[in-house]
Amino acid sequence: MPDIKHSISIGAEPHLVYPLVASGQGFTRWWASDVTEEMPGGNVELGFFKRATVYSLKPIQLVAPRQAHWLCQTGKEWAGTRLTHADWQPETDYFVSCTTVWGELMFRIKAAAEGQTPGPLFIVTGLAY
């Protein structure tokens, strides 16, 4: 099964990166503006393109400040993947597109952790640029 892999150096301590990847609120700083978080339990929904697409994420291991593992529960190709983006079923054109998008998202996490304000890549109506 194919995995999406990226390596980005971040000039920030883990305690500054962790909140960006461990909660719905953190996701709004770099990934998507349309985010809801269920409490208790911590499940997160991310809405894209006026909620034409919604991904439901379940936290499977959140250990501050170094581990935040999520399981994607919805989406034709995303369902069953882990947000290290491992365990995709086939390597499709959509998978290739996602590797490109995740490269951009990694630079947004880096910027947010280093004190910049890149904002989410996905706003309610589309992409932020």
C-alpha positions in Angstrom: 0.0 0.0 0.0 1.4 3.4 -0.9 2.2 6.0 1.7 2.6 9.8 1.4 6.0 10.8 2.8 7.5 14.3 3.4 10.4 15.6 5.3 10.3 19.2 6.4 12.6 20.8 9.0 10.8 23.0 11.5 12.6 25.5 13.6 10.4 25.1 16.6 10.2 23.0 19.7 7.8 20.0 19.7 5.5 21.7 22.2 4.8 24.4 19.5 4.2 21.9 16.7 2.0 19.5 18.7 -1.1 21.7 19.1 -1.2 22.3 15.3 -1.6 18.6 14.6 -3.4 17.3 17.7 -6.8 19.2 17.6 -9.4 20.6 15.3 -8.5 24.1 16.4 -4.9 23.4 15.4 -6.0 22.2 12.0 -7.7 25.6 11.3 -4.3 27.3 11.5 -2.9 25.5 8.5 -5.2 22.9 6.9 -8.9 23.8 6.7 -11.1 26.7 8.0 -14.3 24.5 8.2 -13.5 22.3 11.2 -15.8 20.9 13.9 -14.5 19.0 16.9 -16.6 16.6 19.0 -16.1 16.7 22.7 -15.6 14.4 24.5 -13.8 12.0 22.3 -12.0 14.5 20.1 -13.3 13.3 16.7 -12.8 16.0 14.1 -14.6 16.8 10.8 -13.0 18.8 8.1 -15.2 20.3 5.5 -13.9 21.2 2.0 -15.6 23.1 -0.8 -18.7 24.2 1.1 -18.8 20.7 2.7 -19.1 18.9 -0.7 -16.3 16.8 0.9 -16.1 16.0 4.6 -13.4 13.9 6.2 -14.0 12.5 9.7 -10.9 12.0 11.7 -10.6 9.9 14.9 -7.7 10.4 17.2 -5.9 7.1 17.8 -2.9 8.2 19.7 -2.3 11.7 21.1 0.7 11.9 23.3 2.0 15.4 23.9 4.3 16.8 22.7 5.6 14.3 20.2 2.8 12.1 18.8 -0.5 12.8 17.1 -1.9 9.9 15.1 -5.3 10.2 13.5 -7.5 7.7 11.5 -9.5 9.0 8.6 -12.9 7.3 8.8 -14.5 8.7 5.6 -13.7 9.5 2.0 -13.6 7.2 -1.0 -9.8 6.9 -0.9 -9.1 8.4 2.5 -11.2 6.0 4.6 -8.9 3.7 6.6 -5.8 5.8 6.1 -3.7 7.1 9.0 -2.6 10.8 9.0 0.9 9.9 8.5 -0.9 9.2 5.3 -0.1 5.5 5.4 -2.1 2.6 4.1 -3.7 4.1 1.0 -5.4 1.3 -1.0 -4.2 2.0 -4.6 -1.8 4.5 -6.0 -4.3 6.5 -8.1 -4.2 10.0 -9.7 -6.0 11.3 -6.6 -3.2 9.8 -4.4 -0.6 11.6 -6.5 -2.6 14.9 -6.2 -2.8 14.4 -2.4 1.0 14.1 -2.2 1.4 17.5 -3.8 -1.2 19.1 -1.5 0.4 17.6 1.6 3.7 19.1 0.6 2.1 22.5 0.7 0.4 21.7 4.0 3.7 20.7 5.6 5.1 24.1 4.8 2.0 25.7 6.3 2.6 23.7 9.5 6.2 24.8 9.5 5.2 28.5 9.1 2.6 28.3 11.9 4.9 26.6 14.3 7.6 29.2 13.6 5.3 32.0 14.5 4.0 33.0 11.1 0.3 33.1 10.2 -0.1 31.2 6.9 -3.8 30.4 7.6 -5.5 27.3 6.3 -4.9 26.1 2.7 -8.6 25.2 2.4 -11.1 27.9 3.1 -14.8 27.3 2.9 -15.2 28.1 -0.8 -11.9 26.6 -2.2 -8.2 27.1 -1.9 -6.7 30.1 -0.1 -4.7 31.2 -3.2 
